[in-house]
Amino acid sequence: MMTKTAKEIRTEAWKALGENGQYWTFFGGGIVLAFSMALFILPIMVILLTGIGFSGIMPYLQPGGKPEIGLFLDPEVMLPLLSAVLVVSILIIYPIGFLRWGQTSMSIATIRRGLKFGHAFSGWGHGWKMGWIEMVRGTYLFLWLLLLWVPGIIKIFSYSMTEFIAVDHPDWTANQCITESRRLMDGNKWRYFCLLISFIGWWILVFLSSFILNGLAQWFFMPYLESAQAAFYEDLLDRDAAAPSFS
């Protein structure tokens, strides 16, 4: 099976977005997801600020404030503060998972020519699952980067298909999704790197236009980037299916 170039992958993504108004469905879904994230995060921030308020450390966080070391050893200060941080750390897992599941579902559905607005909200029942997968993957990458930078960067590409696999196999564990991503990306990491680098011109355009559009340009660009990554994933599946079996 012929290896698709970065240009061919991008062309496939662009073509898919242009069919049946899928681009605008993706764009609208992304905007709604962004507002949903804000609604999720607002009460979480209230919990964090409440914990900071009860700890009594707020005045020291103001400009010019200098908290003393003794404050961080005082149980009356640290107990509410650490409790709030712990609760926030747990609760933030869901909106992150909800967002990533929705974005990934939309990108896969776009390439498979079946995108509907409802895909943006498909993370309702999978937010905790995807959030956990993201946390496990992030922990592995952190440990790899902590040990050695080059192997860590390589692992970033090895694990890059984890989210797509999780959406296609919602019953799989985090380790199963990560392991499958490593298998699919074996021998394809450089191709994926080339695909991402091929968007450098778009990133520069987004950066320059952000001074005029105040950051809105990225929302017009994201459907293209996300769909191209999904097209790469589909190409990996096609190549895997066409590979000869030696079992």
Secondary structure, 3 states (H helix, E strand, C coil): CCCCCHHHHHHHHHHHHHHHHHHHHHHHHHHHHHHHHHHHHHHHHHHHHHHHHHHCCHHHHCCCCCCCHHHHHCHHHHHHHHHHHHHHHHHCHHHHHHHHHHHHHHHHHHHCCCCCHHHHHCCCCCHHHHHHHHHHHHHHHHHHHHHCHHHHHHHHHHCCCHHHHHHHCCCCCHHHHHHHHHHHHCCCHHHHHHHHHCCHHHHHHHHHHHHHHCCCHHHHHHHHHHHHHHHHHHHHHHHHHHCCCCC
